């Protein structure tokens, strides 16, 4: 799945979840950098994606290889601490 953040375009692996806690959602590989009020997350994080609604900002929509639309999400949890994705994790 192609995802662009801050002008950087990356092809990111993602997996659809047909069952379980993430049913109906797409989740990317852990390639993103995230920060919280405590500082930077110590590891790369995955990005949750969900289906768009009529009110979704089109700038947040990405398309998978089956031409299905998904909305990128910036809020994640790591060790019960909320983080916000701010870009791709440095290589």
N, C-alpha and C positions, 0 to 999 in steps of 0.2 A: 504494500500500500504506500503510495507516495504522500508524504506529509511535509509541508513547508512551515518552518518557524523562523522568524526574523530573517527572511530572505534566503534561508538555507533549505534546499530540497533534498530529502533523503528517502530512499526506498526502505520501508520498515516492515519486517514480517509481522503478521497479525493473525489471530486465531479467533474464530467464532465459537461461542459457547452455547450449545443447544440445551444443556441441562445444568443444574447446580446453581450456586449462588449468583453467578453472572449470566444466567440464562437470557438469551436474546441479545447479548452484547458482544462486541468485538474488543479484544484486548491485544495491544501490540507487544512486541518484545521489549525488554528492559533496556532502552537506549536513551532515555531522557534524563535531564538534569532538573532537580527540583529544590526549592527553598521553603523554609518556614520561618516563623519568628525566632526559632532556635538556631537558625543557620541552614547551611546546605545539607541535603540528604546525603548520608555516607555512601550510598550505592546508586547506580542507575535505576530508574523506575519505569514501569510500563504505563501506557496511556489507555484509559478506558474510552471506548467509543460507543455511541448510542445512535438510534435512528433519529433523523431530523423530523421536526414538526413544521407546520405552516409558518411559525414565527421564528424559525431558526435563521440566524445571520448566515447568508450564503458563503461568507469568507471562512466559516468554520467547518464547511462540509468537504469531506474527502470521499473518493470513490475507490472501491476495491476492484479486484480483477474480474468480478462478475458484474460490474457496473452498478452495484448496490451503493447507495449513499450512506455515509456515516458522519456523525458530528464528533469532532475532537473534544476531549475533556481535559481540563487542566488541573483538577483537584484529585489528589491521591493520598493514600494513607501508607505510612511505613512505621512499623512498631507502634501503632495506635497514635501516631503524630500526623496531623494534617500537613501536607506539603502542596505547593503549587508548581507545576511544571513551567520552567522559564526558557527552556531550549534543549538542544541535543547535548548529551553527555560528551565531554571532551574525549577524544580517542587517546 
